[in-house]
Amino acid sequence: MKECLKCQKPLSKDEIGLHKKLINRACTEFMCMDCLAEHFSVSKELLIQKLSEFKSQGCLLFK
């Protein structure tokens, strides 16, 4: 199982997909939702909302 590159928390498939969507699809190391929110200086709630939008748009990173 993959772990967050900053805090070593186990990652969900959604967190990996979100990292790829927001940073780079070719990444091999990923950040969890909390660390991504800190990285972009946004709330975790905003990232959850964006994740939901990406899923509803049919983004293949979240299948």
PAGUFI-189662 format. One record per residue (C-alpha): z negated, x negated, y; residue in one letter; residue number from 1. Coordinates in pm, 1 decimal. Example, Ala and Ser with C-alpha at 12.3 -4.5 7.8 and 13.67 -1.06 7.14 Angstrom:
BEGIN
{z = -780.0 x = -1230.0 y = -450.0 rest = A nr = 1} $
{z = -714.0 x = -1367.0 y = -106.0 rest = S nr = 2} $
//
This chain:
BEGIN
{z = 0.0 x = 0.0 y = 0.0 rest = M nr = 1} $
{z = 88.2 x = -125.4 y = 347.8 rest = K nr = 2} $
{z = -185.7 x = -194.2 y = 602.0 rest = E nr = 3} $
{z = -193.5 x = -191.4 y = 981.7 rest = C nr = 4} $
{z = -94.0 x = -525.9 y = 1125.0 rest = L nr = 5} $
{z = -380.7 x = -512.1 y = 1378.8 rest = K nr = 6} $
{z = -674.6 x = -334.7 y = 1211.7 rest = C nr = 7} $
{z = -580.8 x = -348.4 y = 839.1 rest = Q nr = 8} $
{z = -624.9 x = 30.0 y = 795.7 rest = K nr = 9} $
{z = -410.8 x = 171.8 y = 510.6 rest = P nr = 10} $
{z = -95.5 x = 334.4 y = 650.5 rest = L nr = 11} $
{z = 60.3 x = 670.9 y = 576.2 rest = S nr = 12} $
{z = 435.7 x = 718.3 y = 536.1 rest = K nr = 13} $
{z = 436.9 x = 900.6 y = 870.6 rest = D nr = 14} $
{z = 272.2 x = 606.1 y = 1047.7 rest = E nr = 15} $
{z = 528.5 x = 366.0 y = 901.3 rest = I nr = 16} $
{z = 812.5 x = 599.7 y = 1003.1 rest = G nr = 17} $
{z = 674.0 x = 639.3 y = 1354.8 rest = L nr = 18} $
{z = 641.4 x = 262.9 y = 1397.2 rest = H nr = 19} $
{z = 1002.3 x = 218.6 y = 1285.1 rest = K nr = 20} $
{z = 1120.5 x = 496.8 y = 1518.4 rest = K nr = 21} $
{z = 937.5 x = 362.3 y = 1823.4 rest = L nr = 22} $
{z = 957.1 x = -14.7 y = 1769.1 rest = I nr = 23} $
{z = 1237.5 x = -118.8 y = 1531.9 rest = N nr = 24} $
{z = 1376.5 x = 19.6 y = 1207.4 rest = R nr = 25} $
{z = 1395.5 x = -330.5 y = 1058.5 rest = A nr = 26} $
{z = 1020.3 x = -398.1 y = 1092.6 rest = C nr = 27} $
{z = 835.1 x = -516.3 y = 785.4 rest = T nr = 28} $
{z = 486.0 x = -500.9 y = 939.0 rest = E nr = 29} $
{z = 349.3 x = -182.9 y = 1094.1 rest = F nr = 30} $
{z = 71.2 x = -46.1 y = 1315.7 rest = M nr = 31} $
{z = -138.3 x = 262.6 y = 1251.5 rest = C nr = 32} $
{z = -134.6 x = 560.7 y = 1487.8 rest = M nr = 33} $
{z = -441.3 x = 437.0 y = 1679.9 rest = D nr = 34} $
{z = -298.7 x = 87.6 y = 1732.2 rest = C nr = 35} $
{z = 42.8 x = 228.1 y = 1829.8 rest = L nr = 36} $
{z = -124.8 x = 451.1 y = 2088.4 rest = A nr = 37} $
{z = -309.2 x = 149.9 y = 2228.1 rest = E nr = 38} $
{z = 11.4 x = -59.7 y = 2223.4 rest = H nr = 39} $
{z = 200.6 x = 200.3 y = 2429.2 rest = F nr = 40} $
{z = -104.3 x = 301.1 y = 2641.3 rest = S nr = 41} $
{z = -72.0 x = 667.3 y = 2540.4 rest = V nr = 42} $
{z = -297.7 x = 910.8 y = 2358.3 rest = S nr = 43} $
{z = -294.0 x = 951.6 y = 1983.4 rest = K nr = 44} $
{z = -232.2 x = 1323.0 y = 2044.0 rest = E nr = 45} $
{z = 94.3 x = 1243.6 y = 2224.7 rest = L nr = 46} $
{z = 210.9 x = 1033.4 y = 1928.4 rest = L nr = 47} $
{z = 123.5 x = 1316.4 y = 1689.4 rest = I nr = 48} $
{z = 325.9 x = 1554.3 y = 1906.7 rest = Q nr = 49} $
{z = 623.4 x = 1313.9 y = 1910.1 rest = K nr = 50} $
{z = 595.8 x = 1271.8 y = 1532.3 rest = L nr = 51} $
{z = 616.6 x = 1648.8 y = 1492.3 rest = S nr = 52} $
{z = 921.7 x = 1661.6 y = 1721.2 rest = E nr = 53} $
{z = 1097.7 x = 1384.4 y = 1527.6 rest = F nr = 54} $
{z = 1029.7 x = 1565.8 y = 1198.9 rest = K nr = 55} $
{z = 1161.1 x = 1896.3 y = 1332.8 rest = S nr = 56} $
{z = 1476.9 x = 1718.4 y = 1453.6 rest = Q nr = 57} $
{z = 1534.5 x = 1604.6 y = 1095.1 rest = G nr = 58} $
{z = 1481.4 x = 1230.8 y = 1149.8 rest = C nr = 59} $
{z = 1538.2 x = 1059.2 y = 815.4 rest = L nr = 60} $
{z = 1245.8 x = 819.6 y = 873.4 rest = L nr = 61} $
{z = 1007.0 x = 1107.5 y = 799.8 rest = F nr = 62} $
{z = 1157.3 x = 1243.9 y = 475.5 rest = K nr = 63} $
//
